[in-house]
Amino acid sequence: MALVVQKYGGTSVANAERIKNVARRVAAYYRQGNQMVVVVSARGDTTDELIALAREISPRPPERELDMLLATGEQQSIALVAMAIRELGLPVISLTGPQVGIITDNAHTKARILEVSSERLNAELAKGRIVIVAGFQGMTIDHDITTLGRGGSDTTAVAVAAALKADVCEIYTDVEGVFTADPRLVPDARKLEEVSFDEMLEMASLGAQVLQPRAVEFAKQYGVRLHVRSSFSEAPGTIVREGREVEKEIVVTGVAHDRNVAKIGIFGVPDRPGIAYRLFSALAADHINVDMIVQSAMREERNDIAFTVGKDDLAKAVEVVARVNNEIGAQGYVADEGVAKVSIVGAGMITNPGVAARMFEALAEENINIEMISTSEIKVSCIIRAEETEKAVRALHRKFELDKLA
């Protein structure tokens, strides 16, 4: 008998028929003798609809109250899934994040999980029940409801799997696994049979929307075996685990893109110690995640600094930058939403020189200008104009012959 944690995304539970499909799949696993914990997201576009409604009431809704609102989406889903499983004659119970004992920090709308209690979960499993858990939500030590940010149900599932020492954590979505690129942009993208935690973490953080980056971090830290699958197919998906033997042979594993990017530039920044700290600590204090950072060469004892943030954080980031700009005596700033990030990822890049040059060549051949560059051992990212995203992804996929991966 295995202990299986499954997570179903919003498209998997978007309507009554899909909820019944999830129930049948879960029931089949349970009848094979497995203990089942099922993490569920809000249905379809529920979260987006709730955010839109909140902004009709208030242009900048208080984040604590926004969390109170958004958490209701998952509560609907878990009740409906539990009802569907009960109709199949199986014992089941639904639990919210706070009922499970998912404790987070107090960063509303993007909280981080600090602890998951396994006591309630183990008690319900011992009774032979299927446990349906609300993803995306938790509770602070002061009993305030929090949400975990976009894709947070993935993190819930992995954290629960880690707490229970589950045999596997299956992430069900609307695609059959992890692909070499978004198959909606690249029709000949190939599904990967397996991918390393490091590669998946880079791909997730660079825009591949199959898994949330924090979920991959959790899985790597606690050794949780992940299986990314489609809820609409019985086909095997992609296994995410520790480093693969084939890493030395495959230089680039995939191409990722992210349109949820905005660029901010600050001009004429005084070149003296502590300036960068004042800027980026102020952004961190407002829980604004900064991605790429570029500082230009000094001229007349001043620099220019450019960095990227998510579009959702742009308004807050501009407020912080405007304040810090005046405090440090910089000469001005500008924000740009018309950009996107394209990246190549592959553990084999560590031992293969010239990969970045090939990437730049591919973009140059398409007359695509590069505005910012960021690298790590296993990825290269470029900021380009948003309207050139699709052309760039296809060019990079061709350049590295990813359609030929086995």
C-alpha positions as CSV (number, residue, x, y, z in Angstrom):
1,M,0.0,0.0,0.0
2,A,1.4,3.4,-1.0
3,L,0.7,6.8,0.4
4,V,-0.1,9.0,-2.6
5,V,-0.5,12.8,-2.7
6,Q,-2.2,14.2,-5.8
7,K,-2.8,17.8,-6.8
8,Y,-5.4,18.9,-9.3
9,G,-5.3,22.3,-10.9
10,G,-8.1,24.7,-11.7
11,T,-8.8,23.4,-15.2
12,S,-9.1,19.8,-13.8
13,V,-12.0,20.9,-11.6
14,A,-13.5,23.6,-13.8
15,N,-17.0,22.2,-14.0
16,A,-19.1,19.4,-12.7
17,E,-18.1,16.8,-15.2
18,R,-14.4,17.4,-14.6
19,I,-14.9,17.2,-10.9
20,K,-16.5,13.8,-11.4
21,N,-13.6,12.8,-13.5
22,V,-11.2,13.7,-10.7
23,A,-13.3,11.8,-8.3
24,R,-13.2,8.6,-10.5
25,R,-9.4,8.9,-10.8
26,V,-9.0,9.3,-7.1
27,A,-11.4,6.4,-6.4
28,A,-9.4,4.1,-8.7
29,Y,-6.2,4.8,-6.8
30,Y,-8.0,4.3,-3.4
31,R,-9.5,1.0,-4.5
32,Q,-6.1,-0.3,-5.4
33,G,-5.3,-0.1,-1.7
34,N,-3.5,3.3,-1.6
35,Q,-3.9,6.0,1.1
36,M,-5.0,9.2,-0.7
37,V,-4.5,12.9,0.1
38,V,-5.8,15.1,-2.7
39,V,-4.9,18.8,-2.9
40,V,-7.3,20.9,-5.1
41,S,-7.1,24.4,-6.6
42,A,-9.9,26.8,-7.2
43,R,-12.1,26.0,-10.1
44,G,-11.2,27.4,-13.5
45,D,-10.9,31.2,-13.5
46,T,-12.4,31.6,-10.0
47,T,-9.3,33.3,-8.5
48,D,-9.0,35.8,-11.4
49,E,-12.7,36.6,-11.1
50,L,-12.4,37.2,-7.3
51,I,-9.4,39.5,-7.9
52,A,-11.3,41.4,-10.5
53,L,-14.3,41.8,-8.2
54,A,-12.1,43.0,-5.4
55,R,-10.6,45.6,-7.7
56,E,-14.0,46.9,-8.6
57,I,-14.5,47.6,-4.9
58,S,-11.0,48.9,-4.3
59,P,-8.2,49.7,-6.8
60,R,-5.6,48.5,-4.2
61,P,-7.5,46.0,-1.9
62,P,-5.9,45.4,1.5
63,E,-3.8,42.2,1.1
64,R,-5.2,40.6,4.3
65,E,-8.8,41.0,3.1
66,L,-7.8,39.9,-0.4
67,D,-6.5,36.6,1.2
68,M,-9.8,36.2,3.0
69,L,-11.6,36.5,-0.3
70,L,-9.3,34.3,-2.5
71,A,-9.2,31.4,0.0
72,T,-12.9,30.9,-0.6
73,G,-12.2,29.6,-4.1
74,E,-10.4,26.5,-2.9
75,Q,-13.0,25.9,-0.2
76,Q,-15.6,25.6,-2.9
77,S,-13.5,23.1,-4.8
78,I,-12.7,20.8,-1.9
79,A,-16.3,20.5,-0.9
80,L,-17.4,19.7,-4.4
81,V,-14.7,17.1,-5.0
82,A,-15.5,15.5,-1.6
83,M,-19.2,15.3,-2.6
84,A,-18.3,13.6,-5.9
85,I,-16.2,11.0,-4.1
86,R,-18.9,10.4,-1.6
87,E,-21.3,9.7,-4.4
88,L,-19.0,6.9,-5.5
89,G,-19.5,5.3,-2.0
90,L,-16.1,6.1,-0.6
91,P,-15.2,7.6,2.8
92,V,-13.9,11.2,2.4
93,I,-13.4,14.4,4.2
94,S,-12.5,17.9,3.0
95,L,-10.1,20.2,5.0
96,T,-9.0,23.8,4.6
97,G,-5.3,24.7,4.9
98,P,-5.8,26.0,8.5
99,Q,-7.7,22.8,9.4
100,V,-4.8,20.7,8.2
101,G,-2.3,22.8,10.1
102,I,-0.4,24.6,7.3
103,I,1.4,27.5,9.1
104,T,2.8,30.3,7.0
105,D,4.6,33.6,7.5
106,N,2.5,36.8,7.4
107,A,3.4,37.9,3.8
108,H,-0.2,38.1,2.6
109,T,-0.9,37.1,-1.0
110,K,2.5,35.4,-1.3
111,A,3.1,33.7,2.1
112,R,5.7,31.0,2.6
113,I,4.9,27.7,4.4
114,L,6.8,27.4,7.7
115,E,5.3,24.2,8.9
116,V,2.8,21.5,8.0
117,S,1.3,19.4,10.9
118,S,0.7,15.8,10.0
119,E,-1.4,15.0,13.0
120,R,-4.9,15.7,11.6
121,L,-4.0,14.2,8.2
122,N,-2.7,11.0,9.7
123,A,-5.7,10.7,12.0
124,E,-8.1,10.9,9.0
125,L,-6.0,8.5,6.9
126,A,-6.1,6.0,9.9
127,K,-9.9,6.1,9.7
128,G,-9.6,5.0,6.0
129,R,-10.7,8.3,4.6
130,I,-9.6,10.0,1.4
131,V,-8.5,13.5,2.5
132,I,-9.2,16.5,0.2
133,V,-7.1,19.5,1.1
134,A,-7.5,23.1,0.0
135,G,-4.4,24.2,-1.9
136,F,-3.0,27.8,-2.0
137,Q,-3.8,28.7,1.6
138,G,-2.6,28.5,5.1
139,M,-2.7,30.4,8.4
140,T,-0.3,32.5,10.4
141,I,0.5,31.9,14.0
142,D,-2.0,34.7,14.8
143,H,-4.7,32.7,13.0
144,D,-5.0,35.0,9.9
145,I,-5.7,33.3,6.6
146,T,-2.9,33.6,4.0
147,T,-2.5,32.6,0.4
148,L,0.7,31.3,-1.2
149,G,0.8,33.2,-4.5
150,R,0.2,32.0,-8.1
151,G,0.5,28.2,-8.4
152,G,0.6,27.9,-4.6
153,S,-1.4,24.7,-4.7
154,D,1.7,23.0,-6.1
155,T,3.6,24.1,-3.0
156,T,0.8,22.9,-0.7
157,A,0.9,19.4,-2.3
158,V,4.6,19.1,-2.0
159,A,4.7,20.4,1.5
160,V,2.0,17.9,2.5
161,A,3.8,15.1,0.8
162,A,7.0,16.0,2.6
163,A,5.2,16.1,6.0
164,L,3.6,12.7,5.4
165,K,6.7,11.1,3.8
166,A,4.5,10.2,0.8
167,D,5.7,7.7,-1.7
168,V,4.9,10.0,-4.6
169,C,3.4,13.5,-5.3
170,E,1.5,13.6,-8.5
171,I,0.8,17.0,-10.0
172,Y,-2.1,16.9,-12.4
173,T,-2.5,19.7,-14.9
174,D,-3.9,20.3,-18.4
175,V,-0.7,19.2,-20.2
176,E,0.9,15.7,-20.2
177,G,4.1,16.7,-18.6
178,V,7.1,19.0,-18.9
179,F,7.9,19.9,-22.5
180,T,11.0,21.3,-24.2
181,A,9.0,24.5,-24.8
182,D,5.4,25.6,-24.5
183,P,3.6,23.4,-27.1
184,R,1.1,26.2,-27.7
185,L,4.0,28.2,-29.2
186,V,6.2,25.3,-30.5
187,P,4.0,22.5,-32.1
188,D,7.0,20.1,-32.3
189,A,8.0,20.6,-28.6
190,R,8.8,17.2,-27.0
191,K,7.7,15.8,-23.7
192,L,10.5,15.0,-21.3
193,E,10.4,11.7,-19.6
194,E,12.4,13.0,-16.7
195,V,14.0,16.3,-15.6
196,S,16.3,17.1,-12.7
197,F,15.2,19.2,-9.7
198,D,17.7,21.9,-10.7
199,E,16.5,22.1,-14.3
200,M,12.9,22.1,-13.3
201,L,13.5,24.9,-10.7
202,E,15.1,27.1,-13.4
203,M,12.4,26.3,-15.9
204,A,9.6,27.0,-13.3
205,S,11.2,30.3,-12.2
206,L,11.8,31.4,-15.8
207,G,8.1,31.1,-16.8
208,A,7.3,27.5,-17.4
209,Q,3.9,27.3,-15.7
210,V,3.8,23.5,-15.1
211,L,5.1,23.8,-11.5
212,Q,5.5,26.7,-9.1
213,P,9.2,27.3,-8.3
214,R,8.7,27.1,-4.5
215,A,7.1,23.7,-5.0
216,V,10.2,22.5,-6.8
217,E,12.5,23.9,-4.0
218,F,10.4,22.1,-1.4
219,A,10.6,18.8,-3.4
220,K,14.4,19.1,-3.8
221,Q,14.9,20.0,-0.1
222,Y,12.8,17.1,1.2
223,G,13.4,14.5,-1.6
224,V,9.8,14.4,-2.7
225,R,9.4,12.4,-5.9
226,L,7.3,14.4,-8.4
227,H,5.3,13.1,-11.3
228,V,3.7,15.8,-13.6
229,R,0.7,14.4,-15.4
230,S,-2.4,15.3,-17.3
231,S,-5.8,14.9,-15.6
232,F,-7.3,14.2,-19.0
233,S,-5.1,11.3,-20.0
234,E,-3.8,8.1,-18.5
235,A,-0.4,8.6,-20.2
236,P,2.7,8.7,-18.0
237,G,4.0,12.2,-17.6
238,T,7.4,13.7,-16.5
239,I,9.3,12.5,-13.4
240,V,11.1,15.2,-11.6
241,R,14.0,13.9,-9.4
242,E,17.6,14.3,-8.5
243,G,20.3,14.6,-11.3
244,R,20.0,12.5,-14.3
245,E,22.7,10.4,-16.0
246,V,21.9,11.9,-19.4
247,E,22.8,15.4,-18.2
248,K,26.2,15.1,-19.6
249,E,24.8,14.3,-23.1
250,I,22.0,16.9,-23.3
251,V,23.3,20.4,-23.3
252,V,20.0,22.3,-23.3
253,T,16.8,20.7,-21.9
254,G,14.2,23.3,-22.7
255,V,13.2,26.8,-23.6
256,A,11.1,28.8,-21.2
257,H,9.4,32.2,-21.6
258,D,7.7,34.6,-19.2
259,R,5.4,37.5,-20.2
260,N,4.7,38.4,-16.6
261,V,7.7,40.7,-16.5
262,A,8.3,44.4,-16.2
263,K,11.6,46.3,-16.3
264,I,12.5,49.3,-14.2
265,G,15.5,51.5,-14.8
266,I,17.0,54.0,-12.5
267,F,19.4,56.6,-14.0
268,G,22.3,58.5,-12.6
269,V,22.6,56.5,-9.4
270,P,25.5,57.9,-7.2
271,D,28.4,55.4,-7.2
272,R,29.0,54.9,-3.5
273,P,28.7,52.0,-1.0
274,G,25.3,51.1,0.3
275,I,23.2,52.5,-2.6
276,A,22.2,49.2,-4.0
277,Y,21.4,47.9,-0.5
278,R,19.0,50.9,0.1
279,L,17.2,50.2,-3.1
280,F,16.8,46.5,-2.9
281,S,16.2,46.3,0.8
282,A,13.3,48.7,0.4
283,L,11.9,46.5,-2.3
284,A,12.3,43.4,-0.2
285,A,10.6,45.1,2.7
286,D,7.5,45.4,0.5
287,H,7.8,41.7,-0.4
288,I,8.7,42.5,-4.0
289,N,10.7,39.8,-5.7
290,V,13.4,41.1,-8.0
291,D,14.7,38.9,-10.7
292,M,17.4,40.2,-13.2
293,I,19.7,43.0,-12.1
294,V,22.1,44.9,-14.4
295,Q,24.3,47.8,-13.4
296,S,26.0,49.8,-16.1
297,A,29.6,50.9,-16.2
298,M,30.3,54.1,-14.1
299,R,30.5,57.5,-15.7
300,E,31.1,60.7,-13.8
301,E,30.7,58.7,-10.6
302,R,27.2,57.6,-11.4
303,N,25.7,54.3,-12.7
304,D,22.4,53.2,-14.2
305,I,20.7,50.2,-12.6
306,A,18.0,48.1,-14.3
307,F,16.1,45.2,-12.9
308,T,12.9,43.2,-13.5
309,V,9.9,42.4,-11.3
310,G,6.6,40.6,-12.0
311,K,3.9,42.8,-13.5
312,D,1.7,42.2,-10.5
313,D,4.3,43.9,-8.4
314,L,5.1,46.8,-10.8
315,A,2.8,49.4,-9.2
316,K,4.2,48.8,-5.7
317,A,7.8,48.7,-7.1
318,V,7.4,52.0,-8.8
319,E,6.2,53.6,-5.6
320,V,9.3,52.3,-3.8
321,V,11.7,53.3,-6.6
322,A,10.2,56.8,-6.7
323,R,10.8,57.2,-2.9
324,V,14.3,55.8,-3.0
325,N,15.2,57.8,-6.1
326,N,14.7,61.0,-4.2
327,E,16.5,59.7,-1.1
328,I,19.7,58.7,-2.9
329,G,19.8,61.6,-5.3
330,A,19.4,59.6,-8.5
331,Q,18.5,61.4,-11.7
332,G,15.3,59.6,-12.6
333,Y,13.6,56.3,-13.3
334,V,11.4,54.6,-15.9
335,A,9.2,51.5,-16.0
336,D,8.5,49.3,-19.0
337,E,5.8,46.6,-19.2
338,G,6.4,45.8,-22.9
339,V,9.0,43.2,-22.3
340,A,9.3,39.4,-21.9
341,K,12.0,37.0,-20.8
342,V,13.2,34.0,-22.8
343,S,15.6,31.5,-21.4
344,I,17.4,28.3,-22.2
345,V,17.9,25.7,-19.4
346,G,20.1,22.6,-19.2
347,A,22.4,21.0,-16.7
348,G,24.7,20.0,-19.5
349,M,25.6,23.7,-20.0
350,I,28.0,23.5,-17.1
351,T,30.6,21.5,-19.1
352,N,29.8,22.8,-22.7
353,P,31.3,26.2,-23.6
354,G,29.7,28.4,-26.2
355,V,26.0,27.8,-25.3
356,A,25.3,31.5,-24.6
357,A,26.9,32.5,-27.9
358,R,24.6,30.1,-29.8
359,M,21.6,31.6,-28.0
360,F,22.6,35.1,-29.0
361,E,23.2,33.9,-32.5
362,A,19.7,32.5,-32.8
363,L,18.2,35.8,-31.6
364,A,20.4,37.8,-33.9
365,E,19.4,35.7,-36.9
366,E,15.8,36.8,-36.1
367,N,16.8,40.4,-35.7
368,I,15.7,40.3,-32.0
369,N,17.4,42.9,-29.8
370,I,18.5,41.8,-26.3
371,E,17.9,44.4,-23.5
372,M,19.2,42.5,-20.5
373,I,21.1,39.2,-19.9
374,S,21.3,37.0,-16.9
375,T,23.2,33.7,-16.5
376,S,23.7,30.8,-14.0
377,E,25.5,27.5,-14.4
378,I,22.5,25.9,-16.1
379,K,20.5,28.8,-17.7
380,V,20.8,31.9,-19.8
381,S,18.0,34.5,-19.8
382,C,17.4,37.5,-22.0
383,I,14.9,40.3,-21.8
384,I,13.4,41.2,-25.2
385,R,10.4,43.0,-26.5
386,A,7.2,41.2,-25.6
387,E,5.9,41.0,-29.2
388,E,8.9,39.0,-30.2
389,T,8.5,36.3,-27.6
390,E,7.0,33.6,-29.9
391,K,9.5,34.2,-32.6
392,A,12.4,34.0,-30.1
393,V,11.1,30.7,-28.5
394,R,10.8,29.0,-31.8
395,A,14.2,30.2,-33.0
396,L,15.9,28.9,-29.8
397,H,14.0,25.6,-30.0
398,R,15.3,25.1,-33.6
399,K,18.9,26.3,-32.8
400,F,19.3,23.7,-30.0
401,E,17.4,21.0,-32.0
402,L,15.1,20.2,-29.1
403,D,12.6,18.6,-31.4
404,K,15.1,15.7,-31.8
405,L,15.3,14.9,-28.1
406,A,14.3,11.3,-27.4
